[in-house]
Amino acid sequence: MIDAALGNGATGEAAAGRVVVVIPTLDEEQSIADVVRSIPRAIVSRIIVADGGSRDATAARAKSAGADVIDAGRGYGRACLAATTAAEDADIVVFMDGDGADDPRSIAALVEPIRSGRYDFVLGSRARGKRERGSITWHQLAAGRLAGWGMRLLYGVSYTDMCALRAIRRQALLELAMRELTYGWNLEMQMRAARAGLRILEIAGETSRWRRGRDRQRELSNVR
């Protein structure tokens, strides 16, 4: 795992325990209910599904499974930002996809280093964890490594992935002043976190194949 704790904005204070999970969605009716129900409520206080205008039953199924659903408008980053703003009761925000690829059992490992006060930002790297066959392509892994190499040159932080699964102190995220409203949200967050000197930890994250036929990443990358 990487340890980039030598940030100029780091503090040693432990974060309070209130965790909110944010799930940006677009036409995820086949998987969203199972994803919401599988999130460990002993750890997570609230689940916000930020829907980007689904044309199917995503919102209804998410709500019936126990999530709060907001109409976030189009754009992956826009959905993440809208949910972060809505999560006023959160100390820690966890981001994950709604297609079933991310393992909700990883949430405990993501939030513990932040709760303890040791880190501000924790990522579940697919490059470091177990990957179900067909869950991620070689060029996605290569792109993550390449972007991480570039950020190491610029900021001294060695990322291995630009994954969706991540946890961050909400106040720290708000202070990053995120601007990317499409699928560059993850990359921008990692760049701004490194530049701000946040204490960053990368752990192994497991990933599974998507639970629906369409290529979600291609679809979301085209959302504006």
C-alpha positions in Angstrom: 0.0 0.0 0.0 1.2 3.5 -0.6 1.6 5.9 2.3 1.6 9.6 1.4 1.1 11.0 4.8 3.6 13.7 4.5 1.1 16.4 3.4 1.4 20.0 4.4 -2.2 20.1 5.4 -2.4 17.0 7.5 -3.6 17.0 11.1 -3.5 14.2 13.6 -7.1 14.5 14.8 -9.4 11.5 14.5 -12.5 12.0 12.4 -15.9 11.4 14.0 -17.6 8.2 13.0 -20.5 9.2 10.9 -20.1 7.6 7.4 -22.3 8.3 4.4 -22.0 6.2 1.2 -22.5 8.0 -2.1 -23.5 6.0 -5.2 -23.8 7.9 -8.5 -26.1 6.0 -10.8 -27.4 5.9 -14.4 -29.7 3.1 -15.4 -28.6 0.6 -12.7 -31.9 -1.1 -12.0 -30.5 -4.6 -12.3 -27.9 -4.1 -9.5 -28.7 -1.1 -7.4 -31.0 -2.8 -4.8 -28.5 -5.6 -4.1 -25.7 -3.0 -3.8 -27.6 -0.9 -1.3 -28.7 -3.8 0.8 -25.2 -5.2 0.9 -23.7 -2.1 2.5 -22.9 -2.7 6.2 -25.3 -0.5 8.1 -23.4 -1.1 11.4 -20.7 1.1 9.8 -22.7 3.3 7.4 -25.2 5.8 8.8 -26.8 6.8 5.4 -26.7 5.9 1.8 -27.3 8.5 -0.9 -28.0 7.4 -4.4 -27.3 10.4 -6.7 -29.2 9.5 -9.9 -28.2 11.1 -13.2 -31.5 10.8 -15.0 -32.0 7.1 -15.2 -34.7 6.0 -17.6 -35.4 2.7 -15.8 -36.4 1.8 -12.2 -33.0 2.6 -10.6 -34.4 5.4 -8.3 -37.4 3.4 -7.2 -35.4 0.3 -6.5 -32.7 2.2 -4.6 -35.3 3.9 -2.4 -37.1 0.6 -1.7 -33.8 -0.9 -0.6 -33.2 1.8 2.0 -31.3 4.6 0.2 -32.0 8.3 0.0 -32.3 9.2 -3.7 -31.5 12.6 -5.1 -32.0 13.9 -8.7 -28.4 15.0 -9.4 -28.6 15.8 -13.1 -26.3 14.5 -15.8 -22.6 13.9 -15.2 -20.7 11.5 -12.9 -18.9 14.3 -11.1 -22.0 16.4 -10.8 -23.7 13.4 -9.1 -20.8 13.0 -6.7 -20.7 16.7 -5.8 -24.4 16.9 -5.3 -24.5 14.0 -3.0 -21.5 15.3 -1.0 -23.3 18.6 -0.6 -26.4 16.8 0.5 -24.5 14.7 3.1 -24.4 17.4 5.7 -24.5 14.9 8.5 -21.3 13.1 7.2 -17.9 13.1 8.7 -16.6 10.6 6.1 -17.9 10.1 2.6 -17.4 6.8 0.8 -17.9 6.7 -3.0 -18.7 3.5 -4.8 -20.3 2.4 -8.1 -23.9 1.1 -8.3 -23.2 -1.7 -10.8 -22.0 -4.3 -8.3 -18.4 -4.1 -9.2 -17.2 -2.7 -5.9 -17.2 -4.9 -2.8 -19.1 -3.2 0.1 -17.1 -5.4 2.5 -14.2 -3.1 1.8 -15.9 -0.1 3.4 -14.7 -1.0 6.9 -11.1 -1.1 5.7 -11.5 2.2 3.9 -13.0 4.2 6.8 -10.9 2.9 9.7 -7.7 4.8 8.8 -9.7 8.0 8.6 -11.6 7.4 11.8 -8.4 6.7 13.6 -7.0 10.1 12.5 -4.1 8.7 10.6 -5.3 9.5 7.1 -7.6 11.9 5.2 -8.2 10.0 2.0 -8.2 6.2 1.4 -8.6 4.4 -2.0 -9.4 0.8 -2.8 -7.0 0.1 -5.6 -8.1 -2.6 -8.1 -4.5 -2.9 -9.2 -3.6 -4.1 -5.7 -6.6 -6.3 -5.0 -8.3 -9.4 -6.3 -10.0 -8.9 -9.7 -12.6 -11.2 -11.1 -11.8 -12.2 -14.6 -13.3 -9.6 -17.0 -13.9 -7.0 -14.3 -11.2 -4.6 -15.6 -9.2 -4.4 -18.8 -5.5 -4.2 -19.2 -5.6 -0.7 -20.6 -7.6 0.5 -17.6 -4.9 -0.8 -15.3 -2.2 0.7 -17.5 -4.0 4.1 -17.6 -4.2 4.1 -13.8 -0.5 3.3 -13.5 0.4 5.9 -16.1 -1.7 8.6 -14.3 -0.2 7.6 -11.0 3.3 7.9 -12.4 2.6 11.4 -13.6 1.2 12.5 -10.3 4.3 11.0 -8.5 6.4 13.3 -10.7 4.2 16.3 -9.9 3.3 15.8 -6.3 5.3 12.9 -4.9 2.2 10.6 -4.5 2.3 7.1 -6.1 -1.2 6.1 -7.0 -1.9 2.8 -8.8 -5.5 3.3 -9.8 -8.2 5.9 -10.5 -10.9 3.7 -8.9 -14.4 4.7 -7.8 -14.1 3.0 -4.4 -12.7 5.6 -2.0 -13.3 7.3 1.3 -12.4 10.8 2.3 -13.1 13.3 5.1 -16.1 15.3 3.9 -14.6 18.6 5.1 -11.3 17.8 3.3 -13.2 17.1 0.1 -15.2 20.3 0.2 -11.9 22.2 0.7 -10.5 20.7 -2.5 -13.1 22.8 -4.4 -13.8 20.2 -7.0 -14.8 21.4 -10.5 -15.0 18.3 -12.8 -18.6 17.4 -13.4 -18.1 14.4 -15.7 -16.0 11.2 -15.5 -12.8 13.1 -14.7 -14.0 13.5 -11.1 -11.9 10.7 -9.7 -8.7 11.8 -11.3 -9.2 15.4 -10.3 -9.9 14.4 -6.7 -6.6 12.5 -6.6 -4.7 15.3 -8.1 -6.1 18.0 -5.8 -5.7 15.7 -2.7 -2.0 15.2 -3.5 -1.5 18.9 -4.2 -3.2 19.9 -1.0 -1.0 17.6 1.1 -3.7 15.3 2.3 -2.6 12.1 4.1 -3.3 9.4 1.5 -3.4 5.7 1.8 -4.0 3.1 -0.9 -5.3 -0.4 0.0 -6.2 -3.4 -1.9 -9.7 -3.3 -3.3 -11.6 -6.2 -4.8 -13.6 -5.8 -8.0 -16.2 -8.0 -9.8 -17.7 -8.0 -13.3 -20.5 -5.6 -13.9 -24.0 -7.0 -13.3 -25.4 -5.6 -16.4 -24.6 -5.9 -20.1 -23.7 -2.4 -21.1 -20.3 -0.9 -20.6 -21.0 1.5 -17.8 -17.7 3.3 -18.0 -18.1 4.1 -21.7 -21.6 5.3 -21.1 -20.7 7.5 -18.2 -17.7 9.0 -20.0 -20.0 10.3 -22.6 -22.4 11.9 -20.2 -22.2 15.7 -20.1 
